[in-house]
Each structure stands twice: as C-alpha cells, then as structure tokens.
Amino acid sequence: MPSAVPHAEVGEVTALREFLVAPLRLRVWISLAVVLAVALPLILSSGSSPAIRADDLAIAIALVAGSVVNVEVGRLFEGGRVAQQRPHKALSAWPMAATILLPSYYLLPIVALVYAHARWRGVRVTLWKWIASACFLICAGAVAGAAVATGDGGMPPTLSSGLPGLLIVLGAIVAFLLVECAMLALTALLNTPQDDVWLRQTLADPSFYVMEAGVVTLGAMTGLVASGAGWFVLLLIPAYGFLQQSVLHRPLQEQATRDPKTGLLHFTAWQRLAGDQVMRHSAHRRPWAVLFIDIDNFRFYNQRQGHLGGDRALAVVAEIITANVREHDIVARFGGEEFCVLLPGTTPEAATLIAERLRAAVSEGSSVLPEQITVSVGVAAVGSNGPPTDLGEMLALADQALYQAKLDGRDLVRVRRPPSDASAPKDPADPGDRDRRRA
C-alpha cells in the first residue's frame, strides 16, 4: 500500500502551486513586496540601529495579545468560525498602534504573529495572498512610522501634543491607508480578473475605505492612549467589540445578496431590483428585456475538470457577461450554471443583438479555460408599444426560449415574446404560435 503524504506537505505543495500559476508579473510584484516588508522597517526606523529593549518587547507582546483577543471576540460573534473572505478582521489596527509605540523594525514580528494567529484560527485565504496582505501592512506601517517620527526630536506625538501632534497622527493615518490601498490595487491590477473577483469588488466598494480608515484610526488611538496611560487602553475594548460587529455586518450583507463564486447578485436580490425597474418601465411604456444564459453541457465539463475547474468557468463566464453589458443592466447568477440579465430600456431588436454578442464573447473568451465552453441564450423582450407584462411572465418566456435553444443544438440564441406584443422581432427559428403553445 502506498504511503500517505503528510497533510502539511500537501498544503505546502498546494500553496506553492497556487503561487506558481499566478501571472509572472504578479509573482515579481509579490516577491518585491516581501523584500520591501523586510527592508523598509529597517530603513525607515526612527532608531539609529535595531535594539531590543525589555519595555519595547513587552509592548510588542501586548499588541499581539490584543489582536488575539480581538480575533477571538470576532469568532464568538461568528459562532466560533472565521469567514474565508473579509476586508479585514481589524488586523490593520495593530501595526498602526505599533508605529506610535515602537521602532518600525518591530512591525515584522508583530504582523507575522498577528497574521499567523488569524490564519490558525480559521482564515483560509490563499496563502500567497495572505502573506502579501501581511507584507502590505508592514510596508504601510513603516511609512506611517516615518510620518510619526516627524515630531519634535523625532519623538511620536502624545495625547498632550495639541494640534501639531494631531496633524502628525492624521498624516500617519493617511500615509498608512494610501500605501496599503495602493499595494492592494496594484495586486488586483496585475492578477487575472477571475482570480481576484473578491479583491476588485472590495476595492470598488466605498464602505471598505470608510471601515479601514476607522480601523486604522482606532489603532492610532490605541497607541496614543497606551503611550500615556497604558491601563486606560482597556477602555477601548468595547470599541473593538463594536468594530467586530460592524466588520461582521458587511459580509453577512454580501452573503445575502452576492454569489461568492461569481460576485454576481443572487437571484432573490436580482428579482427585487429587477421588479422595481420593470414597474417603472411598464408604467411609462418603455421597452425592456430579460436574458437567460446557460452554459452548455456544464455537467460534463464539471466531470472532466472537477468542481474547482467548474467554479473557475462560472467566474469566467460571469466576468464576460458583466464586461459585455451596460453598467445599469442587472446581472445575477440564477443558479447552477445559469445566469439572468435584465436589460432596462432595451428594444427587442437590441436585446437580440446583445444576446448574440454575449454568446460569441463567451465562446471566444473561454479560451483561457482548459476547454472551450459555449452558452445558449433565451431572450424575452417587450417593445415600447407592447402590453403591460410582469417580470414573472417574462422570466417564463425567457426560460422557454432557452429551452428551445437547447433543443435546436445549443450555442444559439432564441427569442420569445408576449403573445400580443407585435413590436418584438420574430425569432427566425421560432416555429410560430403552434410551437409556443406546445412549449
């Protein structure tokens, strides 16, 4: 019987493979970030040379302990588990506090321990992304520490420093945020879109920056309070508790509305938004259309490529659909390998052209996958002179059109229209009223 491969060894091989399949430009950037994370704290340190003092070591241990408590509180709020993808778990507060309390060369061990504990306690972001995130915080903290050292005599501000001290701390917070966000943005830019759906969505969300600014500011306050009256830091514990609840609320909101595999809306959330649009368009007799898009023979693709390969195919198709519709069109994952799109203000003719464009774009764009995939598209459209039609009826018509496309051989677009809508184009492959009654 063959010997079993140790689990740790398997994990290391998988982590290395995940990094090696990333684009070369991204691997170069991440390697540079690791070098910067080691060099910047030493170069920008306020001290003349690294020196370990007992008092500083105790502060560093206290900061790591604070992060441990914070993560454990977060686990309690989450029912004893940690979400895989999260903008942060307030981890950036601790390097910011360290920039006020300690020389910059303490950042490397503090952030390494903070991130190691968070990963041990359940965070399962891809390992190279987790290491990169830690490096970004170290670099951000080193630059913020240089800003803090601009005070009188190179000493960090205290709570009694007045307005000049406040401006220095604000400058350090801004520097921290700019460096961190710039490094994250460059990572998203250099990586393939399908591998960084979550990061791109996070960086496009204004609430992320508001939350991150709050976390970094709380870290600065922790450092300021600890530098003048260490025991009073305990009064900030409720603030970290409230922060954990706020951080938890956003992912729960995302889970309720967004599909984690594609980043698209769930169908229930799409239905609410689409229903509001349809009511407005129907009231003003404006045209609109619905598309149902289904990946052809996806079950067999999953069997050949595995579920992870299938998930990547779903993400690629979602990216292609989003890139080929307008910003105000509403896209969702209907379920399984099926997607739905609302095209407000779109005539039946235009909806048919958009469907054809999406079908061709998926066929061409799926070349990045191990196997080419195709989609079938069902279109249901109402013209400006069409009858009042509700969303449910149009979804049923789009589903019938999709079924017809499958029957006719797949990789096709088929159109259905409300029975009394004379403004919709007749599908050349539609056998007419007799076939509609049969469908």
N, C-alpha and C positions, 0 to 999 in steps of 0.2 A: 504494500500500500504506500503511495507517495506521501512524503512528509508534508505536514501543513506549514504554510508560510505564516510567520508571526504577524499578528494584526498590525503592530506598529510598523513593521517593514512594508506591509501592503499599503498602509497610509502614506508612508514616505514616498513610495514609488508613484502612487496616485497623485500626490501633491506635486512631485517633480514633473510628471507627465502633463498635468494641468498648466504648469508654467511654460513648459517647452512648446506646447501647441499654441500659445499666445503669439500674436504677431511679433516679429523681430524688433520693430521699433518700440513696442511696449516693453519687451524684455530689457532692452537697453535702458529705457527710462526708469524702470523699477530698480535695476541694478545701480543706476546713478543715485536714485533716492536712498538706497541703503547706504551708499558711500557718504552722501550728504548727512544722513542721520548720525553717522559716526563722527564726521569731521566738523560739522557746524557747531555742535555744543562745545567742542574744544576750542575752535577758532573764536567764537563769539563769547566765550565765558568771561564773566567780569573779573575772575581771579587771575592772577599772574600765571599760576600753574595749578593743575589739579591737585587738591589736597583733601583728604578725608578727615573730617573732624567729627567728634562724637556727637556734638549737638546737631550738626547737619545730617548725620546718619539717622539720628532719632526722628528728625522731621521727615526725612525721606520714607522711613518705615511708617510713620503716622499717615502720610499721604497715601501710600499703598493700602494701608489698613482702611482708610476712608473709602477708597474705591471698592475694596472687598465688601464693606458694609453696604455701600450703595448698590452694587450688583446683586447682593443677596436680598436686599429690600425689593429690588426690581423683580427677582424671581418669586418672591412672595406675592407681589401684585399679579404676576402672570401665572399663578398656580403652580409654581415650582419648576417652570421651564423657561427657556430663553428663546425669543424669536430668532430665526436664522438671518433675516434681513431687517436692519433697523438703521435709521440715520445715525444714531449713537445711543449708548446707554450712559450718557453723561461722562464718558471716559475722557473727553477733552477738558473737563474741569480740572483734573489733577495736574497735568503738565502746565496749565496756566497758573495754578497756585504755586507750583514749583518754581516758575520764573521769578516770582516775587520773593520767595523764601530761600532759595538755594542757588548756587552757581549752576550754570547751564549744563555742566557735564554730569549732573545728577539726572538729567532728563532720560538718558538712555536706559539706565537700570529701572527707573521708576515706571516709564511707559512699558518697558518689556515685561515687568512683573504685573502691571495692571492688565495688559492685553493677554498675558498667559493665563491669569486667573479667569478673566471673562470667557476665554475660549474653553478652559477646563470646565467651566460651569454651564456650558451648553451652546455658546455661539458657534455656528458652523458655517461661517462664510469661507469661501475658497481660501486656502492657506496663504497663497501668494498675495491675495487681495488684503487679507488680514495683516500680514507683515507690512505691506505697502502703507496701509492706513496708519499703523503704528509709526512708521518712518515719517509720514507726513506730519503727525502730531509732534514728533521730536523736532523736526525742522521748524515748524511753526512756533514751538516753544522757544527754540534757540533765538529766532529772530525777535520774538516778543521780549525775551530776556535782554537782548541788546537794547531794545527801546526802553525797558525799565531802568537800565544802567545809565541812562542819560540824566538822571537826577543829580543833585548836589554831591560831589565827591564820588560819583558812581554808585551811590547807595540807593536802594529801592525806596519808593515812597512809603509812607505810613499813613494811618488814618488822621494824623495831625499835620500832614504836609500841605493842606489847604488846596487852593485852586491849581497851583503848578503841579502838585502831586496827582490831582485828579486828571489833569490833561495828559500827564505821562502814562497813567494807567489806561486811559481811554486809547491813547496811541498804541500801547502794547496790545490791547484787545483787538483793535482794528488790524494791526500787523499780523497777529495770530490768525485771524479769520481770513485775511487776504491770502496768506501763504497756504493755509490748509485748503481753502476752496480752489485756489489756482492749481494746486497739485492734483486735487481730485478731478478737476475739469480736464487737465491735460491727460490724465489716465483714461478718462471716458473718451476723449478725442482720439487717442492712439489705439484704443481697443476696438474690436469689431462691435458694431451696434447690437447684434444679437447676444453677445456675451456680457454686455453692460446695460441691459434694459433698465434694471433697477437703479443703477447709479445715475444714468441720464435722466430718468424721471425724478429722482431725488433732487438733482441739481437744478431742474427746471421748476421745482416747487418753491415758491417764496417762503412758505412756512418753515422749510428746512433752515433757511438762513436766520429767521427770527428765533427759532428754537436753539440753534447753535450759538447765536450771539448771547442768548440767555444763559446757556450752559457755561460759556467761557467767562462771562461776567460774574456768574456765581463762583467760578473757580478763582477769579481775581479777588473777590470779596473774601473768600476763604483764606487766601494768602495774606491779605491786609489785616484781617482780624487776628489770624494766628501770629503775625509778626508783633502785634502789640499786646494782645491778651489771649494767649493760647487757649485757655479753658472756655472762652466765650465762643469758640468755634462750634461747641456743642449746640449752641442756639440755632445754628444753621441746619441742623439735622432735619427739622420739619420742611425746610425749603427744598432739600434734596428729595424728600418724600413726595412733595407736590410735583417736583420736576419729573420723577419717575412716573407718576400718574399721567402727566402731560405727554411724556415720551411714549407711553403705552397707548394713549388715546389715538394717536395718528396711525400706527399700524393697524389697530382694530378698525378704524375708519376705512383704511385702504383695503383690508381684507373683505370688508362688507361691499365694496364697490369695484375692486380690481382683481382680475385674474392673475395670480402670481407667476404663471408660466409665460404669459404673453404681455402683461402690463395693460391689457385692454380691459374695458368695463365688463363686469358680469352682466348676464342678460337681464336680470331683475333691475339693476341700476340703469342699464340702457333703456329698458322699457319705460321707466319713469321719465327720463329725459326725452325720449322719442315721442312719448304720448303727449307731452306738453307742446312739442314742436308741431305735431300733427294737428292738434286742436287749433293752434294759431293759423296754420296754413289752410285748414279746411274752412275756418271762419272767413278768411279773406280770399277763398277760391284760388289759392296758389298751388302750383304743381309740387309734387314730392314723390319719392320713390324709396323702395326697400330692396336691398340685395341680400340673398342668402348665398354664401360661398362655402363650398365643401371640398376638402382635399380628397382627390380620387384615390381609391384603393389604399386608404391610410392604414387599415388593419394589417395588410400585408407588409407595408413599409415598417410598421412597428415590429412585426415578427422578424424582419430581416435586420433592422438596425437597432432594435432594443428600445425600451421606453425612454432612455435618455436621448437617443437619436430622434425619437418621435417628438420629444419635448423641444428639441432644438429646431426641428422642422416647423412646429407650431409657432415658435418665436420668429423664425424667418418669414413665414407667411404673414404673421401679424405686422411685422416691420414693413413688408412690401405693400400690404393693404394701406397702412397708415401713410406711407410715403406717396401713394398714388390717389389719395382723395384730398378734399379741401379741409382746411383747419376746422371749419364749423360742421363738417359731416361727423356723424356719431358712429363709432365703430365698437363692436363688442365681440367677445367670444360667446357664441350661443351655447356651446357645449361640445365635448369631444373634439372632432376636427372641423367643426362648423363655425362660421363667423356670420355676423349680420351687420349691415351698414344702413343707416338712414341718410338719404340724400335730400335735404330740405331745399326747396326752391329749384328742383331739377326736373326738367321736362322728360317725358318718356323717351324721346329720341336721345337726349343727353345721357340718361341713365343707362340705356343700352350701350352707348359708346364707352361709358365709364366701366361697365361690366366687362366689355371686351378688352379694355386696356388692363384691367386688373388680371384677367385670365392670362393674357400674354405676358404681363410683368412677372407673375408667379412662375410661369414656365421658364422664363429667361433667368429670373433672379435666383431660382432654386439651384442653379449650377454650383453654388457654394456648398451644397449638401452632398453627401456620398452618392445619392441617387436623385435624379431629376424628379420633381413632382409636378402634378397638374391639378387644376381645380375646375369644378363645374359651378356655374353661377345661375341662380334663379332670380329674375327681376320681376317686381310688381310695381307698376307706376300709375300715377294719377295725373292727368293733364290739368291745365288751368280751367278747362271747361268740363272737367269730369265730375261725377257725382260725389257727394259727401261720403267718404269711406273711412272707417275707423282702422286703427293700427292692426287689430286682431285679424280683420278680414284680409288686409294686405299681406300680413305675415303668412296666412294660409295660402294665398295666391303665389307668393314667392316660393313657398315650400313646394307647391305643385309644379311650378316652373323648374325648380331644381331637380325634382324627381324626373321630370321629362328629359332634362339634360342628361341625367344618368342613364335613362333608358335608351337615349339616342346615341350613346357611345362615350360619354364623359369628355372632359376638356372642352365643354361647349357652354354657350350662353343661351338660355331660353327665357321667354317673356310671357307673363300672364297679365291680364288687365281686368278691371271690374267689368261685369257684363254690359253695363250701359255707358261705359266711357269710350266714346268714339274718338277721343283725341290721342289715345295711346297707339303706338305703331303695332301693326300686326306682326307677330313673330313668324318669319317665313317657314319655320319648322313646326308651327302650331297647326294641327290638323283641323282646327275650327271648333265650332260650338259642340259638335258631337263628341270630340275628344275631351273638351273641357268638362262636359257632363260626366264622362267616364272617369276622369281624374278625380 
